[in-house]
């Protein structure tokens, strides 16, 4: 039986690959997507979510609008990494489907409350603004979720937007702190894990050679975007891969806290690997991934799409 998931996302190059991986995986039943500002402004991310559903032949999927800015701070975006349109060098036609009228946070709450406890998983691919807002308004959701899988944070890998902080947590550290204090069953994908995945030429050639539009799209997405000219690391697809093939990953249960006040460390994920704080374990942090197995899974699932 397929696992019900909701994808909270800010597409974004690697978000786009994650969405396509989810839609190509029969183990997952995507109930809907909620957009959030992050890699690009909300108007761009929600339109990209709709474009990607249509690319995958899933124009039936509902897309909802979430937060246009962080809970308490001025937002920031990452066009330098994802391009002005959010999808790097990939240009998709305007979506023919519209976003739903129901606010995204209302949808997150409704889907969990109307489902049997322990059956809906949230996949958080961007800043945690929507997730934190839902858990603040409806704290009971933490005990009803099957899981909350988060891409964010870093430890030994250090940050990618400051020396201490990863982008998603840095954009809305207050939301990240709320989420990790919520009691939800959290699994975390950090930069320590995602840096193990390298887009080598043979791996990209296998995706490009699929002969379908999804494969061609992902091959284009993963081309380096000027001026950075660096290959995109596949951060967000790890969230989906964990749900589909957990045997590819290894991790540990530890305590994770997020810094909300430090002038130099705002958004830093403080992972207590040795238990020195004696704070209770609140997350499973994934540490290693079978890179060859990951790329084989991604390629096989993309092949299932149009």
C-alpha positions in Angstrom: 0.0 0.0 0.0 1.4 3.4 -1.0 2.4 5.8 1.7 0.5 9.1 1.7 2.7 12.2 1.6 2.4 15.9 1.2 5.3 17.8 -0.3 6.1 21.3 1.1 8.5 22.8 -1.4 10.2 25.9 -2.9 11.2 24.7 -6.5 14.2 25.1 -7.0 16.3 22.8 -9.0 16.8 20.0 -6.5 13.2 20.4 -5.4 12.1 19.7 -9.0 14.1 16.5 -9.1 12.6 15.4 -5.7 9.1 16.1 -7.0 9.6 14.0 -10.1 11.2 11.2 -8.1 8.1 11.2 -5.8 5.7 11.1 -8.8 7.7 8.3 -10.4 7.6 6.1 -7.2 4.6 3.8 -6.8 5.4 3.4 -3.1 4.2 7.0 -2.6 0.8 8.6 -2.9 1.3 12.4 -3.3 -1.8 14.1 -1.8 -0.7 17.6 -2.8 2.0 20.1 -2.9 2.3 23.3 -0.8 4.6 26.0 -2.1 6.8 28.2 0.2 9.1 31.1 -0.6 12.7 30.1 -0.5 14.9 29.4 -3.5 12.7 31.9 -5.3 9.7 34.1 -4.4 6.4 32.4 -3.8 4.9 33.4 -7.1 7.8 31.6 -8.8 7.9 28.5 -6.6 4.1 27.8 -6.7 4.1 28.2 -10.5 7.0 25.8 -10.8 5.3 23.3 -8.6 2.3 23.3 -11.0 4.7 23.1 -14.1 6.4 20.1 -12.6 3.1 18.3 -12.0 2.1 18.8 -15.6 5.5 17.7 -16.8 5.0 14.4 -14.9 1.6 13.9 -16.3 -0.1 14.7 -13.0 -2.1 17.8 -13.7 -4.7 16.4 -11.3 -2.5 17.1 -8.3 -3.5 20.1 -6.1 -1.0 22.8 -5.5 -1.5 25.2 -2.6 0.1 28.6 -1.7 2.0 28.8 1.5 4.1 31.5 3.1 5.5 34.3 1.1 8.0 35.3 3.8 9.6 33.8 7.0 7.7 34.0 10.3 9.5 36.9 11.8 12.3 38.0 9.5 13.1 39.4 6.1 13.3 36.6 3.5 16.1 35.8 1.1 16.1 33.8 -2.1 18.7 31.9 -4.1 18.5 32.9 -7.7 22.3 32.8 -7.9 22.0 29.0 -7.6 18.7 28.3 -9.2 18.3 31.1 -11.8 15.7 33.8 -12.0 13.0 31.2 -13.0 14.0 28.8 -10.2 14.7 25.9 -12.5 18.1 26.7 -13.7 18.4 26.2 -17.5 15.1 24.3 -17.7 12.3 26.4 -19.2 8.8 24.9 -19.0 5.6 26.4 -20.5 3.3 28.3 -18.2 1.1 25.9 -16.2 -2.5 25.3 -17.4 -3.7 24.3 -14.0 -4.3 26.9 -11.3 -3.4 26.8 -7.6 -6.1 25.9 -5.2 -7.9 28.6 -3.2 -7.4 26.9 0.2 -4.4 28.3 2.1 -1.5 25.8 2.1 -1.3 25.7 5.9 -5.0 24.9 6.1 -4.4 22.0 3.7 -1.5 20.7 5.8 -3.7 20.6 8.8 -6.8 19.2 7.1 -5.0 16.3 5.4 -3.5 15.1 8.7 -6.6 15.5 10.8 -8.9 13.8 8.3 -6.6 10.8 7.8 -6.1 8.0 10.3 -3.3 8.7 12.8 0.1 7.7 11.6 -0.7 7.6 7.9 0.4 11.0 6.4 4.1 12.0 6.1 5.1 15.6 5.4 8.2 16.1 3.2 9.8 19.5 3.8 12.1 20.5 1.0 12.4 24.3 1.7 12.3 26.7 4.6 10.0 25.3 7.4 7.7 28.3 7.6 4.5 26.4 6.5 5.3 23.4 8.7 5.9 25.6 11.8 2.8 27.5 11.2 0.7 24.3 11.0 2.3 22.8 14.1 1.8 26.1 16.0 -1.9 26.3 15.1 -2.5 22.6 15.6 0.0 21.1 18.0 -1.9 17.8 18.0 -0.6 17.1 14.5 2.8 16.2 15.9 1.3 13.1 17.4 -0.8 12.2 14.3 2.0 12.4 11.6 3.5 9.2 10.3 6.7 11.2 9.9 8.2 14.6 9.0 11.2 14.3 6.7 13.2 17.6 6.5 16.0 18.7 4.2 18.0 21.2 6.2 20.9 21.9 8.4 24.6 20.9 8.5 27.1 19.7 11.0 30.6 18.7 9.9 29.8 20.0 6.4 29.3 23.5 7.8 27.0 26.0 6.1 26.3 26.8 2.5 25.1 30.4 3.0 27.1 31.4 6.1 30.0 29.5 7.7 27.6 28.0 10.2 24.2 27.7 8.5 22.4 25.8 5.7 20.0 27.8 3.5 16.6 26.4 4.6 17.3 26.8 8.3 19.0 30.2 7.8 16.0 31.6 5.8 13.6 30.9 8.7 15.5 29.8 11.8 12.5 30.6 14.0 10.3 28.1 12.1 13.1 25.5 12.2 13.3 25.9 16.0 9.6 25.5 16.4 9.6 22.3 14.3 12.4 20.6 16.3 10.7 21.5 19.5 7.3 20.2 18.4 7.6 16.5 19.2 6.9 15.4 15.7 8.7 12.2 14.4 11.5 14.0 12.5 14.0 12.6 10.1 16.7 15.0 8.9 18.8 15.1 5.7 21.7 17.5 6.2 24.5 18.8 4.0 26.7 16.2 5.6 24.7 13.6 3.8 24.0 15.3 0.5 27.6 16.2 -0.2 28.1 12.5 -0.7 26.1 12.7 -3.9 28.0 13.8 -7.0 26.5 14.3 -10.4 29.1 12.5 -12.5 29.0 12.4 -16.2 28.0 8.7 -16.4 25.2 9.3 -13.9 23.8 12.3 -15.9 24.3 10.4 -19.2 22.1 7.6 -17.9 19.4 10.1 -17.0 19.7 11.9 -20.3 19.5 8.7 -22.2 16.1 7.6 -20.8 14.4 9.1 -23.9 11.5 10.6 -22.0 10.7 14.2 -21.2 11.3 13.7 -17.5 14.8 12.4 -18.1 15.5 15.2 -20.5 14.2 17.8 -18.0 16.3 16.5 -15.1 19.4 16.3 -17.3 18.8 20.0 -18.1 18.1 20.9 -14.5 21.4 19.4 -13.4 23.5 21.4 -15.8 25.5 24.1 -13.9 23.8 27.5 -13.8 25.9 30.6 -14.7 27.5 32.4 -13.0 28.1 29.8 -10.4 28.8 27.1 -13.0 28.7 24.4 -10.3 26.7 21.2 -10.6 23.7 21.2 -8.3 24.0 18.8 -5.4 20.9 16.6 -5.0 19.8 17.7 -1.5 16.0 17.5 -1.7 15.7 14.2 -3.6 17.2 12.4 -0.5 14.0 13.2 1.4 12.0 11.2 -1.2 14.7 8.5 -1.6 14.6 7.9 2.2 10.9 7.1 2.1 11.2 4.9 -1.0 14.4 3.0 -0.2 15.5 3.5 3.5 18.0 0.7 3.1 20.2 3.1 1.2 20.8 5.3 4.3 22.2 5.1 7.8 21.6 7.5 10.6 21.5 8.1 14.3 18.9 9.4 16.7 20.2 12.6 18.4 19.1 16.0 19.6 18.9 18.8 17.1 18.5 22.4 18.1 18.5 25.5 15.8 20.2 28.8 16.7 17.8 31.8 16.5 19.9 34.5 18.1 23.6 34.3 17.3 25.0 37.1 15.2 27.4 34.7 13.5 25.5 31.5 13.8 21.9 32.4 13.0 20.2 29.2 11.6 22.9 26.9 12.7 21.8 23.4 13.4 23.4 22.2 16.6 23.5 18.4 16.5 24.4 16.8 19.8 26.3 13.8 18.5 27.7 12.8 21.9 24.7 13.5 24.1 26.7 16.1 26.1 23.7 18.4 26.6 21.5 15.6 27.8 18.6 17.1 25.8 16.2 14.3 24.6 16.6 12.8 21.2 14.2 14.5 18.8 15.3 13.5 15.4 16.9 10.7 13.3 19.7 12.4 11.4 20.8 10.6 8.3 24.6 10.3 8.0 25.5 8.2 5.0 23.9 7.2 1.7 24.7 4.6 -0.9 25.4 7.0 -3.8 25.4 4.3 -6.5 22.1 2.9 -5.2 20.6 6.4 -5.0 21.4 7.3 -8.6 20.1 3.9 -9.8 16.9 4.5 -7.9 16.5 8.0 -9.3 17.1 6.9 -12.9 14.8 3.9 -12.7 11.9 6.0 -11.2 12.4 8.9 -13.7 12.0 6.2 -16.4 8.5 5.5 -15.2 7.3 9.1 -16.0 6.3 10.5 -19.4 
